[in-house]
Amino acid sequence: MNCTELVIDQENTGYRYSIEPFLLSNFMTLLPGQSVLDIGTGCGIIPLLLVHREPALKVTAIEIQDSSQAQKNIHQNKMEKQISLIHGDFLKEAENLEPESFDHIVSNPPYRKVQTGRINPDSGKALARHELALSMGSLLDKSAPLLKKNGQITLAYPPERLGELMRELECRILYPSQAQFVHGNYQAPAKIVLVSAFKGKKSDFSVAPPLAVYNKDGTYSEEMEEVYAAFNYIDRPNGLGEK
């Protein structure tokens, strides 16, 4: 484990990361030297966590909104050699990326369809929560060609969209291999499902043991504390599935 403490600052306004980046980064299967693409990096938290976990990665991070905080975080954690940042719309920037150039693609994408729920008046939060600029279909359409053969894509969505996600993945020859349901606590329904799929490679689909973020008394569960400890991260963001 990398013993250096991560420093991950974020803006006081707009979308602020919560627990999902830690869950995704912990769930992913990674090997030294792999190339990773993070779509919708925000303040750069997922690339920072991934490089902290596996320093030999090469990560490309794309953000449509202001990416200055991500650049600051990359610099203050001295990860400029491992992480390259692109400020732009993924749907357009994907055309400039080399086909089949990534071993792994990850995204904590907008969860909600435009027709569902109230659109947040804060434009930053609205883009992060609702599919205003990036739908599930468009994300996968542009991601699939960028993955190497047998490459992986890992995503987080609400459980009610799992059936849709499985269908959309398989339509693009992305075959789901593993899922994990994440609960607020074990007495509550799952709020997030993590799904990983291989490009062009069918394998037995498995469901990992469920993960509860909190104990009944509101403290973090042992499993969640282990996730945070794996990244040597002292701060504890609140909220699950609350983009």
C-alpha positions in Angstrom: 0.0 0.0 0.0 1.2 3.5 -0.8 1.7 5.2 2.5 1.7 8.8 1.1 -1.4 10.7 2.3 -3.6 11.8 -0.6 -4.7 15.5 -0.7 -7.9 15.9 -2.7 -9.4 19.4 -2.6 -12.6 20.4 -4.2 -14.6 23.6 -4.9 -17.0 24.9 -2.3 -19.8 25.1 -4.9 -21.1 22.9 -7.7 -20.9 19.1 -7.7 -18.9 17.7 -4.9 -17.7 14.1 -4.8 -19.1 11.7 -2.2 -18.4 8.0 -1.7 -18.8 6.5 -5.2 -15.3 7.3 -6.5 -13.8 5.3 -3.6 -16.1 2.4 -4.3 -15.4 2.4 -8.0 -11.6 2.6 -7.5 -11.7 -0.2 -5.0 -13.9 -2.4 -7.2 -11.8 -2.1 -10.4 -9.3 -4.8 -11.4 -6.0 -3.2 -12.3 -2.5 -4.3 -13.4 0.8 -2.3 -13.5 1.4 -0.4 -16.7 -2.3 -0.4 -17.8 -3.8 2.6 -19.6 -7.0 4.0 -18.0 -9.6 6.5 -19.1 -11.7 8.3 -16.5 -14.8 10.0 -18.0 -16.2 13.0 -16.0 -13.2 13.2 -13.6 -14.5 16.3 -11.7 -11.7 17.3 -9.3 -9.6 14.3 -10.5 -10.5 12.1 -7.6 -10.7 8.7 -9.4 -7.3 9.1 -11.2 -5.7 10.2 -7.9 -7.1 7.1 -6.1 -6.1 4.7 -8.9 -2.5 6.0 -9.2 -2.2 5.9 -5.4 -3.3 2.3 -5.6 -1.1 1.4 -8.6 1.6 4.0 -9.3 2.6 2.4 -12.7 -0.8 3.3 -14.4 -1.2 5.8 -17.2 -4.5 7.7 -16.7 -6.3 10.0 -19.0 -9.0 12.1 -17.3 -11.7 14.1 -19.2 -13.9 16.8 -17.6 -16.5 19.0 -19.4 -16.7 21.5 -16.6 -14.0 23.6 -15.1 -11.0 21.3 -14.6 -8.7 23.7 -12.8 -9.2 22.0 -9.4 -8.4 18.6 -11.0 -5.1 20.1 -12.3 -4.3 21.5 -8.9 -4.9 18.1 -7.3 -2.8 16.3 -9.8 0.0 18.8 -9.2 -0.1 18.8 -5.4 0.0 15.0 -5.3 2.9 15.0 -7.8 1.1 12.8 -10.3 1.7 14.8 -13.5 3.7 11.9 -15.1 0.9 9.4 -14.6 -2.2 11.5 -15.2 -3.1 13.6 -18.2 -6.1 15.9 -18.1 -8.4 16.9 -21.0 -10.8 19.8 -20.5 -13.7 19.2 -22.9 -16.8 17.2 -23.8 -16.1 13.5 -23.9 -18.5 12.9 -26.8 -16.3 15.3 -28.9 -12.9 14.5 -27.4 -13.4 10.8 -28.0 -12.9 11.4 -31.7 -9.3 12.6 -30.9 -8.4 9.5 -28.9 -6.7 6.5 -30.4 -9.1 3.6 -31.0 -8.5 0.5 -28.8 -5.9 2.4 -26.7 -7.3 1.8 -23.2 -7.1 -1.3 -21.0 -9.8 0.1 -18.7 -12.4 2.8 -18.8 -14.2 4.0 -15.6 -16.9 6.5 -15.0 -19.2 7.7 -12.2 -21.6 9.1 -14.8 -24.8 11.1 -14.5 -27.3 8.7 -12.9 -30.7 10.2 -13.7 -32.6 10.4 -17.0 -33.7 14.0 -17.9 -37.4 13.2 -17.4 -36.8 11.9 -13.9 -36.6 14.1 -10.8 -36.0 17.8 -10.3 -33.2 19.3 -12.3 -30.9 21.0 -9.8 -30.7 24.8 -10.4 -26.9 24.6 -9.8 -25.6 23.9 -13.4 -22.6 22.0 -12.1 -24.7 19.7 -10.0 -27.3 19.3 -12.8 -24.7 18.1 -15.3 -23.3 15.6 -12.8 -26.7 14.2 -11.8 -28.9 14.2 -14.9 -28.1 13.0 -18.4 -28.1 16.5 -19.9 -24.7 16.2 -21.7 -24.0 12.4 -21.4 -26.5 9.6 -21.5 -25.8 6.0 -20.8 -26.1 5.2 -24.5 -23.9 7.9 -25.7 -21.3 7.1 -23.0 -21.1 3.5 -24.2 -21.2 4.3 -27.9 -18.1 6.4 -27.6 -16.4 4.2 -24.9 -16.5 0.9 -26.7 -14.3 1.7 -29.6 -11.6 3.1 -27.3 -11.3 -0.1 -25.3 -8.7 -2.7 -26.3 -9.9 -6.2 -27.0 -10.6 -7.8 -23.6 -10.4 -4.4 -22.0 -12.8 -3.5 -19.2 -15.3 -0.8 -18.4 -16.5 -0.1 -14.9 -19.5 2.0 -14.1 -21.7 3.0 -11.2 -25.5 3.4 -11.6 -28.7 3.1 -9.4 -29.9 -0.5 -9.1 -33.2 0.4 -10.9 -31.1 1.0 -14.1 -29.2 -2.3 -13.9 -31.4 -4.1 -16.4 -31.0 -1.2 -18.9 -27.3 -1.1 -18.3 -26.8 -4.8 -18.9 -28.7 -4.6 -22.2 -26.9 -1.5 -23.3 -23.5 -3.1 -22.6 -24.2 -6.3 -24.4 -25.5 -4.4 -27.5 -22.0 -3.0 -27.8 -20.2 -6.4 -27.3 -19.4 -5.4 -23.7 -20.1 -8.4 -21.6 -20.8 -7.9 -17.9 -18.5 -9.9 -15.7 -19.1 -8.7 -12.1 -21.4 -6.6 -10.1 -21.6 -5.4 -6.5 -24.6 -3.8 -4.7 -23.8 -1.0 -2.3 -26.2 -0.3 0.6 -26.5 2.6 3.0 -26.8 -0.1 5.7 -27.8 -3.8 5.5 -31.4 -3.0 6.6 -31.8 -0.6 3.6 -32.2 -1.3 -0.1 -29.2 -1.0 -2.3 -28.5 2.6 -3.6 -25.7 1.9 -6.1 -24.6 -1.0 -8.2 -21.1 -1.3 -9.5 -20.7 -3.2 -12.8 -17.6 -4.2 -14.8 -17.7 -5.6 -18.3 -15.2 -7.0 -20.8 -15.0 -6.0 -24.5 -15.6 -9.0 -26.7 -14.9 -11.5 -24.0 -17.7 -13.5 -22.4 -17.1 -14.8 -18.9 -19.1 -16.2 -16.1 -21.1 -13.4 -14.5 -20.6 -13.1 -10.7 -22.1 -10.9 -8.0 -19.6 -9.9 -5.2 -20.8 -9.8 -1.6 -22.9 -6.7 -0.9 -21.2 -3.7 0.8 -22.8 -1.6 3.4 -21.4 1.9 3.9 -22.7 2.5 7.4 -23.5 0.6 10.6 -27.0 1.0 12.1 -25.7 3.8 14.4 -24.5 5.8 11.4 -20.7 5.1 11.8 -18.8 3.7 8.9 -18.9 -0.1 8.5 -15.7 -2.1 8.8 -15.9 -2.8 5.0 -16.1 0.9 4.2 -13.3 1.8 6.7 -11.1 -0.8 4.9 -11.9 0.9 1.5 -10.8 4.3 2.9 -7.7 2.8 4.6 -6.6 1.2 1.3 -6.2 4.7 -0.2 -4.7 6.2 3.0 -7.5 8.8 2.9 -8.3 10.6 6.2 -11.2 12.7 5.1 -14.6 10.9 5.0 -17.1 12.3 2.4 -20.7 11.8 3.2 -23.5 10.7 1.0 -24.2 7.7 -1.2 -26.1 8.0 -4.5 -26.8 11.6 -3.7 -25.4 13.4 -6.8 
